[in-house]
Amino acid sequence: MRCCIVLGALTATSAAAGSAQAGPVAGPSLGREPAPIRVTPENVRFNNYLRDLAGPGTLIKVVGGSVVNHLWRQPTDGDQTSEGLAKAMASRAAQTAVQETVRHGLAAVMQHSTDYQPCGCKGFGPKVEHALLETFTDRRADGTRAISIPTLAGTYAGNFGRLAWDHDRNAADAALGATVSIGFSALFNIARELTGVAR
């Protein structure tokens, strides 16, 4: 199973590279311009991938998450050192690499946007609704929405991929971790809408 996860991540990476070299998707032949494309342009996808892989926000999540998890698990005497914390950070960083590679690779293949698009709406209810919509759906090349398969697959691939090197975890831990991670993403998106913070 672990080999399949790694193979899936490599396949998604190859697909993303191939998609980045391919030309734009042709619009419908109706004698007019297609609807405005909201999806991230191909020449920006790689920069977005690098940002989500090693940007400031990602570094904060990796370091902060590792510290909290390290303290929460009440590590054994051998893991209480800074070396144990460094291993936890390396493990979380590798998990993030798998997650973002799968997410961005699938998004490129499926022509889904990887950008969070702020609502611009007013009121608590509409902002929360939009934040949840952005969490679980992506915009396609024609501007319509679809279930965010890249995000869901990337999150679960990252958590299950971690089983390959973190032998203290099992499949139940991985599934729970992925589900909690998606929940935190939803809360983060709600917070960014309510505070007016946009990427």
C-alpha positions, 0 to 999 in steps of 0.5 A, a space after each residue: 500500500 505504501 508503494 502505491 501511495 508513493 507511486 501515486 505521488 510520483 505519477 501526479 508530479 509527472 502529470 503536473 509537469 506534462 500539463 505545465 508544458 501543454 498548451 491551454 485548453 481549447 474553449 467550445 467552438 461556438 464562434 465566440 470567446 469561452 467564459 473567462 477562465 478562473 483557473 490558475 494559469 499554467 505559468 503560475 501553477 509551479 510558483 503556487 506549488 512552491 509556495 504551498 510546499 515551502 512558503 511562510 504559511 507552510 513553515 509555520 504549520 510544519 513547525 507549529 504542528 510538530 511542536 504541538 504534536 510532540 508535546 501532546 504525545 508525551 514522548 518517551 525519554 529518548 524522544 524528548 530531546 531536540 533531535 526528537 522534535 527535529 524528526 517530528 518536523 522532518 516527518 511533517 515536512 515530508 507529509 506536506 511534500 506528498 500532500 502538495 505534490 498530489 494536490 497540485 498534480 491532480 489539479 493541473 491534470 483536472 484543470 482545477 484552480 488551487 487558489 483560494 478565491 475570497 467571497 467579497 460578500 457581506 454578512 456572517 452566514 454568506 461568508 461562512 458558506 463561501 469559506 466552506 464552499 472553497 474548502 470542499 470545491 474547486 473552480 474548473 477551467 470554465 468557471 464552474 465548481 466541482 468537488 475538490 478531489 485534488 485537495 481531498 486526495 492530497 490530504 489523505 495521500 499525505 497522511 497515509 504516505 506518512 505511514 511509510 516512515 512513521 511506524 508509530 502511526 497506523 491506518 486509523 491514525 492516518 484517516 483521523 489525521 486527514 479528516 481533522 486536517 480538512 476540518 482545520 482547513 475549513 475553520 481557517 477559511 472561515 477565519 480568513 473570510 470573517 477577518 477579511 484576510 485574503 491570499 
